[in-house]
Amino acid sequence: MQTHWVQGELQRLYPDRQFDVQTMSTQGDIILDVALAKIGDKGLFTKELEVAMLAGEVDFAVHSLKDLPTRLPEGLILGCVTEREDPADALVVHDRFKDHQLETLPEGTVIGTSSLRRLAQLRHHYPHLQFKDVRGNLNTRLAKLDAGEYDALILAAAGLQRLSMADRIHQLIPAAVSLHAVGQGALGIECRAEDPEILELLKALEHEPTSQRCLAERAFLRELEGGCQVPIGVNTAIADGTLTLTGMVASLDGQRLLRDQVSGPTSDPEALGLALAAQLKAQGAKEILDEIFATVRPEA
Ligand SMILES: NCc1[nH]cc(CCC(=O)O)c1CC(=O)O
């Protein structure tokens, strides 16, 4: 889906070249698909594509940037970041809650989410709500909601928009309540580090403000050594050449939540990510994350 969008854009920009979408053998779609990318931090799926890229069989891979690990294998780089859709999370409700907003949902309302980041932040702000894991692709999740298994879901607004289901967005969750995932809403294109020709082609699809914001966000996450399954959230904004990065780290129960902010020139976004990580570490972020790693990934 998103891969075909990239293919279309490149084809339009470079009518004399041909861009083929290649399907990888093991799992479904080729160049990263939203639902399949859930396999985890060092997803098998990413690995298969990376092996193919390093072998020269495919030239680049399109990912939801949010699902692309912050450390890439030797020889591969993040070659392009496309313009971001709204990175916010969205509340989607069952019809019987259509007159409610997040802040008016009654005690015991069952919210479906499988994201520790969403879970921790919502528990922090709305401890009277109940949370239940939800799996499957977007359609499966929405079907479970409509069947009454959940009262509401929290989903990425961008995912709903991309699949033309923006009408299901009941409320965009404000950053004051929930910071979004690193890279959310943007596509990231991974390619060989030593392939100037492909890199130059891809740069035509780059959206510089999104790229600067996402580089700051990714440096923050990398420095905290968090994968995609950790309660780490961010928000970024650019105004007058200044990039502001807000970040948070929370415990799973939402009891402890650290949040801080840094600002600086857009010319060095990674420095901002590192600075914010250092600030949060000084406030105890490492202890919170170590506790989570000990419970969630005992063997990692
Ligand atoms: N966690 C899985 C995932 N990876 C990318 C998206 C769609 C949003 C995006 O591209 O950032 C989603 C779904 C979701 O979080 O609801």
Ligand as a Chemical Component Dictionary entry (heavy atoms), coordinates in Angstrom:
data_LIG
# 
_chem_comp.id                   LIG 
_chem_comp.type                 NON-POLYMER 
_chem_comp.pdbx_formal_charge   0 
_chem_comp.three_letter_code    LIG 
# 
loop_
_chem_comp_atom.comp_id 
_chem_comp_atom.atom_id 
_chem_comp_atom.alt_atom_id 
_chem_comp_atom.type_symbol 
_chem_comp_atom.charge 
_chem_comp_atom.model_Cartn_x 
_chem_comp_atom.model_Cartn_y 
_chem_comp_atom.model_Cartn_z 
_chem_comp_atom.pdbx_ordinal 
LIG N1  N1  N 0 2.303  -0.393 15.668 1  
LIG C1  C1  C 0 2.032  -0.810 14.347 2  
LIG C2  C2  C 0 1.926  0.300  13.372 3  
LIG N2  N2  N 0 3.000  0.690  12.643 4  
LIG C3  C3  C 0 2.626  1.728  11.854 5  
LIG C4  C4  C 0 1.291  1.999  12.092 6  
LIG C5  C5  C 0 0.525  3.046  11.380 7  
LIG C6  C6  C 0 0.947  4.438  11.726 8  
LIG C7  C7  C 0 2.282  4.841  11.188 9  
LIG O1  O1  O 0 2.598  4.537  10.030 10 
LIG O2  O2  O 0 3.030  5.484  11.916 11 
LIG C8  C8  C 0 0.825  1.093  13.058 12 
LIG C9  C9  C 0 -0.553 0.961  13.576 13 
LIG C10 C10 C 0 -0.851 1.674  14.879 14 
LIG O3  O3  O 0 0.048  1.978  15.664 15 
LIG O4  O4  O 0 -2.046 1.908  15.166 16 
# 
loop_
_chem_comp_bond.comp_id 
_chem_comp_bond.atom_id_1 
_chem_comp_bond.atom_id_2 
_chem_comp_bond.value_order 
_chem_comp_bond.pdbx_ordinal 
LIG N1  C1  SING 1  
LIG C1  C2  SING 2  
LIG C2  N2  SING 3  
LIG C2  C8  DOUB 4  
LIG N2  C3  SING 5  
LIG C3  C4  DOUB 6  
LIG C4  C5  SING 7  
LIG C4  C8  SING 8  
LIG C5  C6  SING 9  
LIG C6  C7  SING 10 
LIG C7  O1  DOUB 11 
LIG C7  O2  SING 12 
LIG C8  C9  SING 13 
LIG C9  C10 SING 14 
LIG C10 O3  DOUB 15 
LIG C10 O4  SING 16 
# 
